[in-house]
Each structure stands twice: as structure tokens, then as C-alpha cells.
């Protein structure tokens, strides 16, 4: 084979979409990574005992390929029906909301609107086993997984042609998600050391977020607050969820009299301008006000959750 033909063949292999391959979870890959990173063997073996292989393919696809979709998932969530449900929640939990607003300076209607959009007040917290999600994502840097994502996986998220730029981004995101999952495993280990049963049995979204406010493990460790100030926070308990959201937003820049800071704090929660606008719009509708959150910050394209 001549040099020119060799170079053409190499370029084709590098630039062409990978052929779709069947991918299966591989716990040994997870275990090697955790051991190399210095996780205690008791923790690793406990994870192995609860690991759920199901949903492996869908979890890695959803966490790496959603950027291929341009649909705004938050459109339409602020409407009269949802505002009515937010008011009902506020009436039921008025004491905790007033206390959180007084302590942290975050509007009660914003807290209630965020909890509605995140999980419909815990009615839709997610069915996925959270520790298994991060074990799945630890494997997203496997070459066979990246090949699957670049071919068969990507075709389920867009009808557009997958070019060199998209292939490069898929590979980059797969490796980035694997590193992120290792950090979140450290957060789960910290939860495990405080409450092993809680950490090992968490259920949440495909993105690894759980509870009414949909915190990821590192957010739980940093910002989850128990309403009574003494017990371990339970994010399926409304009062704890309310105080946790208020504390999160305040610590991430919320200032009630500055719209730019409100949007910035909400976008720290979920890096999507549409998400921030939907919450502020729903809060305004709940309070019976016209929408006040307009172009203080240039809009950004929606991005996937934590």
C-alpha cells in the first residue's frame, strides 16, 4: 500500500463516525478506577453489592449526548395551572418558606417554583439508582463506549449529520463525565461515612440528582440543610428541601433586589438561561405579577444538568 493510500486510510479512521458497537457495563473497570483513586475497599465492595447494571447504555447516552438536542425543556412550565400548584404548596408550607426567606433572603415563591420545576414537589424525583449512575459514568471513557456514543448513540439524539466537530465533542464530554463521576463518587463516600444506608439506596434522575430539589451528591454535602438544624437533611422532606434551596441560592450569589444576581444564582443551579427565566416567570405568576426577568444577562443555549 502506497504512502498516500495509508494516509487516506488513517484520516478515514480518525474522522469517520465509529461503527456502532454493543456496549455492556463492566464492574471491573469501575473497581480498578476506584482502587487506583484510593477509595477504601469496604466502600468499593459495598458499591459492588448494590450496583445495578441496567440502564447503563441509556445513562451514558443521556449524560453525554443531550447537547445534540436544541429543544428547550423548560418552555411552557410557567402557566396558570403550575402557578396554582405552587400557591397550594406555599399555603401548605408557609412557615418553612417564610423562615427560609427571612434567613436567606430568597423569595418564597422562587423557592417553591424551583421545587415544582425540579421534581413536582417530589412526585417525580427519578427512579435511577444514584450510586450506579456514577459507576456507569466512570465507564464513559472506555473506547468501546465512546465508539458507541459516536455512532448508534448519537443517531438517537439528532437527525443531523455527525461531523468532525461533533465527534470531537462527544469524545471530550465522555472523558469529562468520567472524571466528574469520580468526584461525585468521593461525595457519595462522604455521605456513606455519615449514613451508609442513605448513600447506597439513593434514587434520582438519570443525571445523578435526587430529592425534591434534585441535588447531586457534592451539592448535598455542601448545601443541604435540615430545617431543625440538627438532623441529617432528607431532601424528600419539604421543610429540608426548602431550607436547602434557599441556602444554595444565597451562597451562590442571590440578591433579591438585583435581577442579574438572581439569574446568575439560578444558572449556577442549572446552567440554562431558559431554566432561570422559567423559574422567575413562574414565581411572578404565583405572586400575581407580570414577568420582571428580562434581558439583564444575555441568553445562553440550554445545557444539561449537573
VMD Tcl script that draws the C-alpha trace (Angstrom):
set ca {
  {0.00 0.00 0.00}
  {1.45 3.39 -1.01}
  {2.04 6.22 1.48}
  {-0.85 8.25 0.07}
  {-3.31 5.37 0.50}
  {-2.05 4.81 4.04}
  {-2.63 8.46 4.93}
  {-6.12 8.41 3.41}
  {-6.99 5.30 5.41}
  {-5.73 6.88 8.65}
  {-7.74 10.04 8.04}
  {-10.85 7.99 7.39}
  {-10.41 6.09 10.65}
  {-9.83 9.27 12.64}
  {-12.58 11.42 11.13}
  {-15.31 9.00 10.20}
  {-18.06 8.18 12.71}
  {-17.29 4.97 14.58}
  {-19.24 1.87 13.73}
  {-21.88 1.23 16.37}
  {-20.84 -1.45 18.83}
  {-22.75 -3.25 21.52}
  {-21.71 -1.98 24.95}
  {-22.22 -3.61 28.31}
  {-21.35 -2.45 31.82}
  {-18.05 -3.67 33.21}
  {-17.79 -3.50 37.01}
  {-14.09 -4.45 36.88}
  {-13.40 -1.15 35.07}
  {-15.14 0.73 37.88}
  {-13.34 -1.21 40.59}
  {-9.92 -0.60 39.04}
  {-10.58 3.14 38.89}
  {-11.84 3.35 42.46}
  {-8.94 1.32 43.79}
  {-6.42 3.41 41.85}
  {-8.01 6.58 43.25}
  {-7.57 5.28 46.79}
  {-11.16 4.57 47.79}
  {-11.46 2.26 50.84}
  {-12.03 -1.37 49.86}
  {-15.02 -1.59 52.22}
  {-16.74 1.23 50.33}
  {-15.89 -0.28 46.93}
  {-17.26 -3.67 47.94}
  {-20.44 -2.08 49.33}
  {-20.96 -0.33 45.99}
  {-20.37 -3.60 44.16}
  {-23.08 -5.22 46.24}
  {-25.72 -2.67 45.22}
  {-24.56 -1.93 41.64}
  {-27.41 -2.11 39.11}
  {-26.11 -2.81 35.58}
  {-29.45 -1.98 33.98}
  {-29.79 1.41 32.28}
  {-26.03 1.53 31.61}
  {-26.38 2.42 27.94}
  {-29.19 4.95 28.39}
  {-27.42 6.67 31.29}
  {-24.14 7.21 29.42}
  {-26.05 8.34 26.33}
  {-28.26 10.82 28.17}
  {-25.37 12.30 30.11}
  {-23.08 12.78 27.11}
  {-25.33 13.31 24.09}
  {-28.13 15.64 25.17}
  {-26.13 18.59 23.84}
  {-27.10 17.36 20.35}
  {-30.68 18.35 21.04}
  {-31.63 22.03 20.90}
  {-35.11 21.77 22.38}
  {-35.78 23.92 25.44}
  {-37.23 21.56 28.04}
  {-38.42 24.44 30.23}
  {-40.81 26.06 27.74}
  {-44.37 26.09 28.97}
  {-43.67 25.18 32.60}
  {-44.75 28.62 33.77}
  {-48.52 28.64 33.23}
  {-51.69 29.26 35.27}
  {-52.02 25.59 36.26}
  {-48.46 25.32 37.55}
  {-48.79 28.67 39.35}
  {-51.89 27.30 41.09}
  {-49.93 24.25 42.25}
  {-47.11 26.45 43.53}
  {-49.60 28.54 45.54}
  {-51.08 25.40 47.06}
  {-47.60 24.22 48.10}
  {-46.84 27.64 49.58}
  {-50.06 27.61 51.60}
  {-49.20 24.17 52.96}
  {-45.60 25.03 53.87}
  {-45.91 28.74 54.65}
  {-44.00 28.58 57.94}
  {-40.87 26.92 56.48}
  {-40.92 29.17 53.40}
  {-41.21 32.35 55.48}
  {-38.42 31.19 57.77}
  {-36.14 30.36 54.81}
  {-36.93 33.68 53.11}
  {-36.21 35.61 56.30}
  {-32.96 33.73 56.99}
  {-31.51 33.64 53.47}
  {-33.24 36.48 51.63}
  {-34.56 34.26 48.83}
  {-38.15 34.79 47.72}
  {-40.56 32.10 48.98}
  {-42.24 31.96 45.57}
  {-38.89 31.36 43.85}
  {-38.04 28.51 46.25}
  {-41.46 26.95 45.69}
  {-41.27 27.44 41.91}
  {-37.84 25.82 41.72}
  {-39.02 22.77 43.69}
  {-42.03 22.48 41.38}
  {-39.95 22.57 38.20}
  {-37.28 20.22 39.57}
  {-39.47 17.35 40.76}
  {-43.10 18.44 41.11}
  {-42.53 18.51 44.88}
  {-41.08 15.03 44.99}
  {-43.72 13.40 42.81}
  {-41.09 12.88 40.10}
  {-37.70 12.53 41.84}
  {-36.43 9.83 39.46}
  {-36.17 6.05 39.58}
  {-32.45 5.57 38.83}
  {-30.07 4.17 41.44}
  {-27.77 7.13 42.07}
  {-24.52 5.28 43.01}
  {-24.95 3.11 39.90}
  {-25.31 6.20 37.71}
  {-21.85 7.38 38.74}
  {-20.46 3.87 38.34}
  {-21.91 3.88 34.80}
  {-20.37 7.26 34.03}
  {-16.97 6.19 35.33}
  {-17.00 3.88 32.31}
  {-17.86 6.55 29.75}
  {-14.18 6.94 28.83}
  {-13.92 3.31 27.67}
  {-13.04 3.29 23.97}
  {-15.90 0.94 23.06}
  {-18.34 3.23 24.86}
  {-17.03 6.29 23.02}
  {-17.39 4.45 19.71}
  {-20.97 3.57 20.56}
  {-21.75 7.16 21.55}
  {-20.21 8.46 18.33}
  {-22.35 6.23 16.12}
  {-25.51 4.44 17.24}
  {-25.96 6.55 20.35}
  {-25.69 9.90 18.59}
  {-28.20 8.88 15.91}
  {-30.89 8.62 18.59}
  {-30.38 12.24 19.65}
  {-30.20 14.04 16.33}
  {-31.00 13.53 12.68}
  {-28.28 15.97 11.68}
  {-25.02 14.70 10.25}
  {-22.37 13.99 12.87}
  {-19.19 15.68 11.72}
  {-15.64 16.04 12.97}
  {-16.58 18.79 15.43}
  {-19.39 16.75 17.00}
  {-17.25 13.60 17.19}
  {-14.53 15.54 18.97}
  {-17.04 17.00 21.42}
  {-18.58 13.58 22.13}
  {-15.16 12.18 22.99}
  {-14.34 15.22 25.12}
  {-17.66 15.02 27.01}
  {-17.32 11.27 27.61}
  {-13.92 11.73 29.23}
  {-15.08 14.77 31.18}
  {-18.12 12.91 32.52}
  {-15.87 10.08 33.69}
  {-13.70 12.49 35.68}
  {-16.78 14.24 37.09}
  {-18.24 10.90 38.16}
  {-15.10 10.15 40.17}
  {-15.52 13.45 42.04}
  {-19.16 12.62 42.75}
  {-18.12 9.15 43.97}
  {-15.98 10.93 46.56}
  {-19.06 12.87 47.62}
  {-21.04 9.62 47.87}
  {-18.26 8.14 50.00}
  {-18.56 11.12 52.35}
  {-22.32 10.54 52.59}
  {-21.65 6.83 53.12}
  {-19.38 7.55 56.08}
  {-22.19 9.51 57.72}
  {-25.15 7.38 56.69}
  {-24.33 4.24 54.68}
  {-27.94 3.23 54.11}
  {-28.85 6.66 52.70}
  {-25.86 6.75 50.36}
  {-26.28 3.23 49.00}
  {-30.03 3.43 48.39}
  {-30.44 6.86 46.78}
  {-32.86 7.09 43.84}
  {-32.91 10.02 41.47}
  {-32.68 11.27 37.91}
  {-30.50 9.91 35.10}
  {-28.11 12.80 35.86}
  {-27.48 11.53 39.40}
  {-29.59 14.18 41.16}
  {-32.04 13.28 43.92}
  {-34.71 14.58 46.26}
  {-37.24 17.36 45.78}
  {-34.55 19.91 44.79}
  {-32.55 17.39 42.70}
  {-29.16 17.90 44.32}
  {-26.18 15.87 43.17}
  {-24.08 14.30 45.98}
  {-21.48 17.08 46.12}
  {-24.26 19.69 46.33}
  {-25.89 17.69 49.11}
  {-22.67 17.72 51.12}
  {-22.12 21.45 50.61}
  {-25.60 22.93 50.75}
  {-28.25 20.53 52.07}
  {-29.76 21.81 55.32}
  {-32.11 20.18 57.81}
  {-34.89 22.53 58.85}
  {-34.36 21.67 62.53}
  {-30.63 22.36 62.20}
  {-29.63 19.12 63.91}
  {-30.66 16.03 61.95}
  {-29.27 14.69 58.66}
  {-31.03 16.50 55.78}
  {-33.69 14.49 53.98}
  {-34.33 16.12 50.60}
  {-37.66 14.33 50.22}
  {-38.85 16.20 53.32}
  {-40.38 19.52 52.19}
  {-39.00 21.68 55.02}
  {-35.45 20.38 54.47}
  {-35.75 20.87 50.70}
  {-36.98 24.45 51.21}
  {-34.10 25.43 53.50}
  {-31.55 23.68 51.28}
  {-32.63 25.54 48.14}
  {-32.66 28.89 49.94}
  {-29.18 28.29 51.37}
  {-27.85 27.11 47.98}
  {-29.08 30.19 46.13}
  {-27.85 32.63 48.78}
  {-24.40 31.07 48.89}
  {-24.21 31.27 45.10}
  {-24.86 34.98 44.82}
  {-28.62 35.54 45.17}
  {-29.55 39.15 45.96}
  {-33.28 39.78 45.93}
  {-33.00 43.37 44.68}
  {-30.62 42.59 41.82}
  {-32.10 40.68 38.90}
  {-28.69 39.90 37.39}
  {-27.63 38.16 40.61}
  {-30.88 36.17 40.75}
  {-30.38 34.83 37.24}
  {-26.71 34.09 37.96}
  {-27.59 32.11 41.10}
  {-30.27 30.11 39.28}
  {-27.90 29.40 36.40}
  {-25.35 28.11 38.90}
  {-28.07 25.66 39.95}
  {-28.71 24.69 36.32}
  {-26.61 26.31 33.60}
  {-29.52 27.32 31.39}
  {-30.91 30.82 30.93}
  {-34.25 29.29 29.92}
  {-34.34 27.42 33.23}
  {-33.69 30.61 35.21}
  {-36.28 32.56 33.24}
  {-38.90 29.80 33.71}
  {-38.49 29.83 37.50}
  {-38.65 33.62 37.77}
  {-41.63 33.74 35.43}
  {-43.47 31.06 37.43}
  {-42.68 32.90 40.67}
  {-44.05 36.14 39.20}
  {-47.22 34.37 38.06}
  {-47.60 32.82 41.50}
  {-47.30 36.26 43.11}
  {-49.67 37.74 40.56}
  {-47.02 39.96 39.00}
  {-46.00 40.46 35.38}
  {-42.72 38.91 34.32}
  {-39.82 41.05 35.50}
  {-36.82 38.99 34.45}
  {-35.82 40.26 31.05}
  {-32.51 40.79 29.31}
  {-30.20 41.67 32.22}
  {-27.95 38.78 31.15}
  {-27.50 37.67 27.53}
  {-29.40 34.41 26.90}
  {-27.38 31.20 26.67}
  {-28.24 27.92 25.00}
  {-29.66 25.35 27.39}
  {-27.19 22.87 28.83}
  {-27.76 19.60 30.62}
  {-27.97 19.31 34.40}
  {-25.14 18.64 36.82}
}
mol new
graphics top color blue
foreach p $ca { graphics top sphere $p radius 0.5 }
foreach p [lrange $ca 0 end-1] q [lrange $ca 1 end] { graphics top cylinder $p $q radius 0.2 }
display resetview
